[in-house]
Amino acid sequence: MSIFLAELLGTALLIILGNGVVANVVLNKNKGQNSGWIVITMGWAMAVFVGVITVGAYSGAHLNSAVTLSLAVAGAIQWDVVPTYLAAQLLGAFLGACTVWAAYMKQFEATDDADLKMAVFCTSPAVRATVPNLITEIVGTFVLIVAVFFIVKPVHGLGAVDALPISLVVLGIGLSLGGPTGYAINPARDLGPRLAHLVLPIRNKRDSDWGYAWIPVVGPIIGAMLATALYMGLK
């Protein structure tokens, strides 16, 4: 399997299960409606597990633009493959979000709250404050990338053996740091589904909140670069 196809498939699986659990919890007429934050964070952790264990042998299962950029800066992968990773992740996230919409189409129709509909696709802050929101995304991604560097061996990507420890790290980030912003910690995870929210024919949807959209892109990149600097300084 090529790097592009592996990252596309892995990221799509990540979003299908990750955004899918959000849809199950927040949309009306669902078996899991109102089951809460613990279910969402567990669902996202399992989404990471499935994505990594599925394509880790083929692409290193980055599934996250921040991971790819960190590995490139650290010299663990070549820069010439970075555009392939980033394009596949963005497209995979977009397609994964479209799949969630198709699976929950009747639940979207039964839900009037436009904010909840958007929450299935992308993150938004609990309290809108640019600097604190940015810091939250920086810190959450810093924790993730530090874990990638110091847990995963070799550090060119993730394999099946890394699926459980990394998914537990994501679970911990969600439980401890996810409250303020919804812990995007991955530019592709937020941007691809936000684009899907923009273009899909969702009844009575709101705008896609593009004024906030740069924070879950820039914050994770900054956090990733800080974690990379720490790793390179200590190795």
Protein Blocks (a to p, Z undefined) as FASTA:
>chain_A
ZZklmmmmmmmmmmmmmmmmmmmmmpghifkgonbjklmmmmmmmmmmmmmmmmmmmnop
nopaklmmmmmmnopacfklmmmmmmmmmmmmmmmmmmmmmmmmmmmmmpmblklmmmmm
mccdfbdcfklmmmmmmmmmmmmmmmmmmmpccfkbccfklmmmmmmmmmmmmmmmmmmn
opnopaklmmmmmmmmmmpccehiacehlmlmmmmmmmmmmmmmmmmmmmmmmZZ
